[in-house]
Amino acid sequence: MGIVQKTALKVTIISYVGMFLGYLNKAVLFLAFMEWEEVGLINVLVVTGMFFSVISSLGLINGTLKFYPFFKETGKRFSFLRFTLGQVLLGIVLTILLVIVLKVPISNYFSEKSPMFVDYYWWLIPIGVGHVLYLLFDAHLKGLFKIVLPVLAYEIFLRLLVTGLLFLMYFEVINFDSFLILHSFVYFLPAIILLIYLYRIGELKLLKGPAISKRFKRIMKSYSRYNYMNSLAATTVITMDSLMITAFLGLESAGVYTTVIFIISALQVPYRAISRVTLPLVPAYWKEKRMEELQSLYTKMSSVSLAIGLFMFLSVWSIRGELFELFSNSAESGIYVFLFIMIGRLFDMYFSINGTILINSSRYKVDFILTIVLLVFIFAFNYWLIPIYGIIGAAISTMSAFVIFNLARMGYVWYKFGLHPFTISQMAV
């Protein structure tokens, strides 16, 4: 775990600074400088932009993490980047066409409760394009175990730029419309930084390297198809509650809900920092059949994640009244949304890398099946609970989905590969 601990420390420090900036932006400046409806609009555009990035990735992001170890030490790594970049650019073009085709039905779905989302619909495209390019370059750098700069670019530089735009709006240098447009384009910044870095370290030699064989391309595309559908379904699960709230209740409710989601996401910063370093190790261990080390990684990740998750949850829960005062009339709803979703996230953090283990194994298709079942489950529960309990209903649905999904994943990984997250020492936590 030496390499994990050393790199994770740097990433964690950067991530904590990013968490502060993100909290300053989303939970303070957004609420101070905007109406709840405007907050909801910005956050929903980001959510749909992230969904755009998953569609346009064509499953190549996790495919890069899985197959890069086979090319890392050879000249073919240059042609590997050429291949993945070409596929993602194709995916971007196809997804833009899909966004154009779906404009009318999406407008009809959201126009009654959230007409502002329809008015600004197109600005999800630059968010999605910038983010998917960042994810691709980040995946290649993970394969080289160069983890720090991608975190710095996304957690610090991007958020500093957003902070600057917020103050420009506050001092009336720009209006809300200009802020929204510029905010959409800042998502290109991390991708540009990583692109320049790849060039500086000699990895952006797209015209060099022997071509990847057609056989390998077929293997990778086959893997990526299943992984693509799995990632698409998983992202739908994550974004579905925000979009259904926007459609059923309006952007004001979506603003409250997505702000709570951000607070929870900020609490997961240490977990994500460790995960960034851990994820590239899983395909390497699978490739070399180092099952004992994979088991050790699994239990250590789970133990650390459980301790971090419980500490962060209890720290916030003890000051929940003061923290949610900013939510004014929505304070009570915000507290319950935080409670239910955080319970689900604690399950997700504890079972940690079970999904990564599964999708990098020969049984990766099973994860797709489990995710489809989860998708149906959460859609049905959202459709049932949101009209009755509002945003609290969405939180209950999401919590239930996280708990059931992670238990199913963990059970299958334990049954099929003998890998589990449990140790006696965890009882002390």
C-alpha positions in Angstrom: 0.0 0.0 0.0 3.1 2.3 0.0 2.3 3.8 -3.5 -1.3 4.1 -2.5 -0.6 6.0 0.7 2.0 8.3 -0.7 0.0 9.4 -3.7 -3.3 9.4 -1.8 -1.9 11.9 0.7 -1.1 14.4 -2.1 -4.5 13.8 -3.7 -6.3 14.1 -0.4 -4.7 17.4 0.4 -5.6 18.8 -3.0 -9.1 17.3 -2.7 -9.7 18.9 0.7 -8.7 22.3 -0.8 -11.1 21.5 -3.7 -13.8 20.5 -1.2 -13.5 23.9 0.5 -13.7 25.7 -2.8 -16.6 23.6 -3.9 -18.5 24.2 -0.6 -17.8 27.9 -0.9 -19.2 27.9 -4.4 -22.2 25.6 -4.1 -23.3 25.9 -0.5 -22.5 29.6 0.1 -22.0 31.7 -3.0 -24.6 30.0 -5.1 -27.2 30.4 -2.3 -26.1 34.0 -1.6 -26.0 35.3 -5.2 -28.8 33.3 -6.8 -32.4 32.3 -6.4 -33.2 28.6 -5.7 -34.6 28.3 -9.2 -31.3 29.5 -10.7 -29.3 27.2 -8.4 -31.5 24.3 -9.6 -31.0 25.3 -13.3 -27.2 25.4 -13.0 -27.0 22.1 -11.1 -29.4 20.3 -13.4 -27.5 21.4 -16.5 -24.3 20.0 -14.9 -26.1 16.7 -14.1 -27.4 16.4 -17.7 -23.9 17.4 -19.0 -22.4 14.6 -17.0 -25.0 12.3 -18.5 -23.9 13.6 -22.0 -20.3 12.7 -21.2 -21.2 9.1 -20.3 -23.2 8.6 -23.5 -20.4 10.1 -25.7 -17.7 8.0 -24.0 -19.0 4.8 -25.7 -17.7 2.9 -22.7 -14.0 3.7 -23.5 -13.2 5.2 -20.1 -13.2 2.0 -18.1 -12.0 0.2 -21.2 -8.9 2.4 -21.1 -8.3 1.5 -17.4 -8.7 -2.2 -18.1 -6.6 -2.5 -21.2 -3.9 0.2 -20.8 -1.6 -2.1 -18.7 -1.2 -4.3 -21.9 0.3 -1.3 -23.8 1.9 0.8 -21.1 5.5 -0.5 -21.7 5.2 -0.5 -25.5 5.1 2.0 -28.4 1.5 0.9 -29.0 0.3 3.1 -26.1 0.5 6.0 -28.6 -1.8 4.2 -31.0 -4.0 3.2 -28.1 -4.6 6.8 -27.2 -5.2 7.6 -30.9 -7.8 4.8 -31.0 -9.7 5.8 -27.8 -9.6 9.5 -28.7 -11.0 8.8 -32.2 -13.8 6.7 -30.7 -14.7 9.4 -28.1 -14.8 12.1 -30.7 -17.2 10.0 -32.8 -19.3 9.5 -29.6 -19.4 13.3 -29.1 -20.7 13.9 -32.6 -23.4 11.2 -32.3 -24.4 12.4 -28.8 -24.8 16.0 -30.1 -27.1 14.7 -32.8 -29.1 12.8 -30.2 -29.4 16.0 -28.1 -30.8 17.8 -31.2 -33.3 15.0 -32.0 -34.5 14.8 -28.4 -35.0 18.6 -28.0 -38.8 18.5 -28.6 -39.8 15.6 -26.4 -37.5 16.8 -23.6 -39.0 20.3 -23.9 -42.5 18.8 -23.6 -41.5 16.8 -20.5 -40.0 19.7 -18.6 -41.9 22.7 -19.9 -44.7 22.8 -17.4 -42.7 22.7 -14.1 -39.2 23.8 -15.3 -39.5 26.1 -18.4 -36.1 27.7 -17.6 -34.4 24.3 -18.2 -35.9 24.2 -21.7 -34.7 27.8 -22.4 -31.1 26.9 -21.5 -31.1 23.3 -22.8 -28.3 23.6 -25.3 -25.7 24.7 -22.7 -25.4 21.1 -21.4 -23.4 20.3 -24.6 -20.1 22.2 -23.7 -20.3 20.8 -20.1 -20.6 17.2 -21.5 -17.9 17.6 -24.2 -15.4 19.2 -21.8 -16.0 16.5 -19.2 -15.7 13.5 -21.4 -12.4 14.7 -22.8 -11.2 15.2 -19.3 -12.3 11.7 -18.3 -10.5 10.2 -21.3 -7.2 12.0 -20.6 -7.5 11.3 -16.9 -7.9 7.5 -17.6 -4.7 7.5 -19.7 -2.8 9.3 -16.9 -4.2 6.9 -14.3 -2.7 4.1 -16.4 0.7 5.8 -16.0 0.0 6.3 -12.3 0.0 10.1 -12.7 -2.9 10.9 -10.5 -2.1 14.3 -9.0 -2.5 16.7 -11.9 -5.9 15.5 -13.0 -7.2 16.1 -9.4 -5.5 19.5 -9.3 -7.1 20.5 -12.6 -10.6 19.4 -11.7 -10.8 20.1 -8.0 -8.8 23.4 -7.8 -8.4 25.2 -11.2 -12.0 24.5 -12.3 -13.5 25.6 -9.0 -11.4 28.7 -8.7 -12.6 29.8 -12.2 -16.2 29.2 -11.1 -15.5 31.3 -7.9 -14.2 34.1 -10.1 -17.3 34.0 -12.3 -19.6 34.1 -9.3 -17.9 37.3 -8.0 -18.1 38.8 -11.5 -21.8 38.2 -11.4 -22.1 39.6 -7.9 -20.3 42.8 -8.9 -22.6 43.0 -12.0 -19.7 42.7 -14.5 -21.7 39.9 -16.0 -25.4 38.9 -15.6 -26.8 35.5 -14.9 -27.1 34.6 -18.5 -23.5 35.3 -19.2 -22.5 33.4 -16.0 -24.4 30.3 -17.1 -22.8 30.3 -20.6 -19.2 30.9 -19.2 -19.9 28.3 -16.5 -20.7 25.7 -19.2 -17.4 26.4 -21.0 -15.1 26.2 -18.0 -15.5 22.5 -18.1 -13.0 22.5 -21.0 -10.3 23.8 -18.7 -9.3 20.5 -17.0 -9.2 18.7 -20.4 -7.0 21.4 -21.9 -4.6 21.2 -18.9 -4.3 17.4 -19.2 -3.9 17.6 -23.0 -1.0 20.0 -22.6 0.5 17.8 -19.9 0.3 14.7 -22.1 2.1 16.6 -24.8 4.8 17.8 -22.4 5.6 14.2 -21.1 5.8 12.8 -24.6 2.5 10.8 -24.6 0.6 12.8 -27.2 2.3 11.2 -30.3 -0.9 10.3 -32.1 0.9 9.5 -35.4 3.5 7.2 -33.8 3.3 3.5 -32.7 2.3 0.4 -34.5 -1.4 0.0 -35.2 -3.5 -2.0 -32.7 -4.6 -5.3 -34.1 -8.2 -5.7 -35.4 -8.6 -8.6 -33.0 -7.7 -6.5 -30.0 -10.0 -3.7 -31.1 -12.9 -6.3 -31.3 -12.1 -7.5 -27.8 -12.0 -4.0 -26.4 -15.2 -2.9 -28.2 -17.0 -6.0 -27.0 -15.9 -5.2 -23.4 -16.7 -1.5 -23.9 -20.2 -2.3 -25.2 -21.2 -4.0 -22.0 -19.3 -1.5 -19.9 -20.9 1.3 -21.8 -24.4 0.1 -21.1 -23.5 -0.5 -17.5 -22.0 3.0 -17.1 -25.0 4.5 -18.9 -27.4 2.7 -16.6 -25.4 3.6 -13.5 -25.3 7.3 -14.5 -29.0 7.2 -15.2 -29.5 5.9 -11.6 -27.5 8.7 -10.2 -29.1 11.5 -12.3 -32.7 10.1 -12.5 -33.8 11.6 -9.1 -32.6 15.1 -9.9 -34.3 15.0 -13.4 -37.5 13.5 -12.1 -37.7 16.2 -9.3 -37.1 18.8 -12.0 -40.0 17.5 -14.0 -42.4 16.7 -11.1 -41.7 19.5 -8.7 -39.7 22.2 -10.5 -36.2 23.8 -10.5 -36.6 25.2 -7.0 -36.9 21.8 -5.4 -34.2 20.5 -7.7 -31.9 23.3 -6.4 -32.4 22.2 -2.8 -31.9 18.5 -3.6 -28.8 18.9 -5.8 -27.2 21.2 -3.2 -27.6 18.5 -0.5 -26.1 16.0 -3.0 -23.2 18.3 -3.4 -22.6 18.5 0.4 -22.6 14.7 0.5 -20.2 14.6 -2.4 -17.9 16.9 -0.6 -17.9 14.6 2.4 -16.6 11.8 0.1 -13.5 13.7 -0.9 -11.1 11.5 1.1 -12.7 8.4 -0.2 -12.5 9.5 -3.8 -8.9 10.5 -3.3 -8.0 7.0 -2.2 -10.1 5.5 -4.9 -8.3 7.4 -7.6 -5.1 5.8 -6.6 -6.6 2.3 -6.0 -8.6 1.9 -9.2 -5.6 1.5 -11.6 -4.2 -1.3 -9.3 -7.3 -3.5 -9.7 -6.9 -4.3 -13.5 -3.1 -4.8 -12.9 -3.8 -7.3 -10.1 -6.4 -9.1 -12.3 -3.9 -9.3 -15.2 -1.2 -10.9 -13.0 -3.7 -13.0 -11.0 -2.5 -11.5 -7.7 -5.7 -12.5 -5.8 -4.2 -12.2 -2.3 -3.1 -8.6 -2.9 -6.5 -7.9 -4.5 -8.2 -9.2 -1.3 -5.9 -7.1 0.9 -6.6 -4.0 -1.2 -10.4 -4.7 -0.9 -10.4 -5.0 2.9 -8.1 -2.1 3.5 -10.1 0.1 1.2 -13.4 -0.9 2.9 -12.0 -0.4 6.4 -10.6 3.1 5.6 -13.7 4.1 3.7 -16.0 3.0 6.6 -14.0 5.0 9.1 -13.9 8.1 7.0 -17.6 7.9 6.0 -18.8 7.5 9.6 -16.6 10.3 10.9 -17.7 12.7 8.1 -21.4 11.8 8.6 -21.3 12.2 12.4 -19.4 15.5 12.1 -22.1 17.0 9.9 -25.0 15.4 11.6 -24.0 16.9 15.0 -24.3 20.5 13.5 -27.2 19.8 11.1 -29.3 22.6 12.5 -26.7 25.3 11.9 -25.6 23.9 8.6 -29.1 23.8 7.0 -30.1 27.2 8.2 -29.1 28.5 4.8 -31.9 26.4 3.4 -34.5 28.6 5.2 -38.0 27.1 4.6 -36.4 23.9 3.1 -34.2 23.2 6.1 -36.2 20.2 7.4 -36.5 18.6 4.0 -32.8 19.2 3.4 -31.9 17.4 6.7 -33.9 14.3 5.8 -32.5 14.2 2.3 -29.0 14.3 3.7 -29.8 11.6 6.2 -31.2 9.1 3.8 -28.8 9.6 0.9 -25.8 9.6 3.3 -26.9 6.2 4.6 -26.9 4.9 1.1 -23.5 6.4 0.4 -22.0 4.8 3.5 -23.0 1.4 2.1 -21.4 2.5 -1.2 -18.2 3.6 0.4 -17.9 0.5 2.6 -18.3 -2.0 -0.2 -15.8 0.3 -2.1 -14.2 -1.4 -5.0 -16.6 -4.3 -5.5 -17.9 -2.8 -8.7 -14.3 -2.2 -10.0 -13.4 -5.8 -9.2 -16.5 -7.1 -11.0 -16.1 -5.0 -14.2 -12.5 -5.9 -14.5 -13.2 -9.6 -14.2 -14.4 -12.1 -16.8 -17.9 -11.7 -15.2 -18.2 -8.1 -16.1 -21.5 -8.7 -17.9 -23.2 -9.6 -14.5 -22.6 -6.0 -13.3 -24.6 -4.8 -16.3 -27.6 -7.1 -15.4 -27.5 -5.9 -11.8 -27.4 -2.3 -12.9 -30.4 -2.7 -15.2 -32.4 -4.2 -12.3 -31.4 -1.3 -10.1 -32.4 1.2 -12.8 -35.9 -0.3 -13.0 -36.1 -0.3 -9.2 -35.2 3.3 -8.7 -37.4 4.6 -11.5 -40.4 2.8 -10.0 -39.7 4.0 -6.5 -39.1 7.6 -7.7 -42.3 7.6 -9.7 -44.1 6.4 -6.6 -42.5 8.4 -3.8 -41.7 11.8 -5.3 -45.3 12.8 -5.9 -46.1 11.8 -2.3 -43.1 12.8 -0.3 -41.3 15.3 -2.6 -37.5 15.4 -2.4 -37.5 13.2 0.7 -39.2 10.5 -1.4 -36.4 10.7 -3.9 -33.8 10.4 -1.1 -35.5 7.3 0.3 -35.5 5.8 -3.2 -31.9 6.5 -3.8 -30.9 5.2 -0.4 -32.7 1.9 -1.0 -31.1 1.6 -4.4 -27.5 2.0 -3.0 -28.1 -0.5 -0.2 -29.6 -3.2 -2.4 -27.3 -2.8 -5.3 -24.1 -2.9 -3.2 -25.3 -5.9 -1.2 -26.0 -7.7 -4.5 -22.6 -6.8 -6.0 -20.7 -7.8 -2.8 -22.6 -11.1 -2.6 -21.7 -12.1 -6.1 -18.1 -11.1 -5.9 -17.7 -13.1 -2.6 -19.5 -16.1 -4.1 -17.7 -16.2 -7.4 -14.2 -15.0 -6.5 -14.0 -15.5 -2.8 -13.3 -11.7 -2.3 -15.0 -9.8 0.5 -14.6 -6.5 2.4 -15.0 -7.9 6.0 -12.3 -8.0 8.7 -12.7 -8.4 12.5 -10.9 -5.0 13.1 -13.8 -3.2 11.4 -16.0 -4.0 14.4 -14.0 -1.4 16.3 -15.1 1.3 14.0 
